[in-house]
Amino acid sequence: MKKFFGFGSSTPPPPPFPGKPPAPPAKRAPPAAPVPAIVGHWQEPGTSDTTEFRADGTVIERTGTGETIRGRYSLRNKQLKLDLDGVADDLSLPVAVGAETLEITDSEGKVTLYQRIS
């Protein structure tokens, strides 16, 4: 049998290098963040307007007249913040999100109720 660098089948392997610690265990990926309860399609009863909140933080509103309004949203401490394309000021509105209902209170205190459609 041929020997390489002094080691062959009859020679035991060298001991591990004393200064090198063992490799740490592999880290697990952190669990995925939960999807906010607001994510989905919502409709105001009695209208054909729909609003879609996506998990990536985008929002799309489609009006009954065919207009589409896009933007970004965030939801923290029951406050919905909206940055809509074409609207100069961001909106910050109190919300209550349920399994099947969404209540949004506008700046004048009027509450609008939405139903989940998907």
C-alpha positions as CSV (number, residue, x, y, z in Angstrom):
1,M,0.0,0.0,0.0
2,K,1.3,3.4,-0.9
3,K,1.7,5.9,1.9
4,F,0.9,9.6,1.6
5,F,2.7,12.1,3.9
6,G,3.7,9.2,6.2
7,F,0.2,7.9,6.7
8,G,-1.3,4.8,5.2
9,S,-3.9,2.2,6.1
10,S,-1.8,0.8,8.9
11,T,-1.0,4.2,10.4
12,P,-3.6,5.8,12.7
13,P,-4.7,9.3,11.7
14,P,-3.0,12.2,13.5
15,P,-4.7,13.7,16.5
16,P,-6.8,16.9,15.9
17,F,-4.9,20.1,16.0
18,P,-5.0,21.3,19.6
19,G,-5.7,25.0,18.9
20,K,-8.8,24.5,16.8
21,P,-12.1,24.3,18.7
22,P,-14.9,22.1,17.3
23,A,-17.3,23.7,14.9
24,P,-20.4,25.2,16.6
25,P,-23.7,23.6,15.9
26,A,-25.6,24.9,12.9
27,K,-28.0,27.7,13.7
28,R,-31.6,27.3,12.9
29,A,-33.3,29.9,10.9
30,P,-35.6,32.1,13.0
31,P,-39.3,31.3,12.8
32,A,-41.2,33.2,10.2
33,A,-43.0,36.3,11.5
34,P,-46.7,35.8,11.9
35,V,-48.9,37.2,9.2
36,P,-50.7,40.3,10.5
37,A,-54.5,39.7,10.9
38,I,-55.2,42.5,8.5
39,V,-53.7,40.7,5.6
40,G,-56.4,39.8,3.0
41,H,-59.2,41.3,1.0
42,W,-61.8,43.5,2.6
43,Q,-65.0,45.1,1.3
44,E,-67.3,47.7,2.8
45,P,-70.8,46.2,2.8
46,G,-73.2,47.8,0.3
47,T,-70.3,49.0,-2.0
48,S,-68.1,47.3,-4.6
49,D,-65.0,49.0,-3.2
50,T,-62.4,46.5,-2.1
51,T,-59.1,46.9,-0.2
52,E,-56.3,44.3,-0.2
53,F,-53.7,44.4,2.5
54,R,-50.7,42.2,1.5
55,A,-48.2,40.5,3.8
56,D,-45.3,42.5,2.2
57,G,-46.8,45.8,3.5
58,T,-48.5,47.0,0.3
59,V,-52.1,48.0,0.0
60,I,-54.3,48.2,-3.0
61,E,-57.8,49.8,-3.0
62,R,-60.1,49.2,-6.0
63,T,-63.0,51.5,-6.2
64,G,-66.4,50.7,-7.7
65,T,-65.6,53.3,-10.5
66,G,-62.5,51.3,-11.5
67,E,-59.9,53.5,-9.9
68,T,-56.9,51.7,-8.3
69,I,-55.1,53.3,-5.4
70,R,-51.8,51.8,-4.3
71,G,-49.5,52.4,-1.4
72,R,-47.8,50.9,1.7
73,Y,-49.2,50.3,5.2
74,S,-48.0,49.4,8.7
75,L,-50.0,48.3,11.7
76,R,-48.8,48.9,15.2
77,N,-50.7,49.2,18.5
78,K,-54.0,49.3,16.7
79,Q,-52.9,52.2,14.5
80,L,-53.0,51.8,10.7
81,K,-50.5,54.0,8.9
82,L,-51.0,54.5,5.2
83,D,-48.7,56.0,2.7
84,L,-50.8,56.2,-0.5
85,D,-49.4,57.0,-3.9
86,G,-50.6,60.5,-5.0
87,V,-51.6,61.5,-1.5
88,A,-49.3,64.1,0.1
89,D,-49.8,63.3,3.7
90,D,-49.6,59.9,5.4
91,L,-52.7,58.7,7.2
92,S,-52.8,57.3,10.7
93,L,-56.1,55.7,11.7
94,P,-57.3,53.7,14.7
95,V,-58.3,50.2,13.7
96,A,-59.9,47.1,15.2
97,V,-59.1,43.9,13.3
98,G,-61.2,40.8,13.9
99,A,-61.3,37.5,12.2
100,E,-64.0,38.6,9.7
101,T,-64.4,42.3,10.3
102,L,-62.2,45.4,10.1
103,E,-63.2,48.7,11.7
104,I,-61.4,51.8,10.6
105,T,-62.0,55.2,12.3
106,D,-61.4,58.2,10.2
107,S,-60.0,61.6,11.4
108,E,-63.5,62.9,12.1
109,G,-64.4,59.9,14.3
110,K,-66.6,58.1,11.7
111,V,-66.2,54.3,11.9
112,T,-66.3,52.3,8.7
113,L,-66.9,48.5,9.0
114,Y,-65.4,46.2,6.4
115,Q,-66.0,42.5,5.9
116,R,-63.3,40.0,5.0
117,I,-63.9,38.5,1.5
118,S,-60.7,36.4,1.5
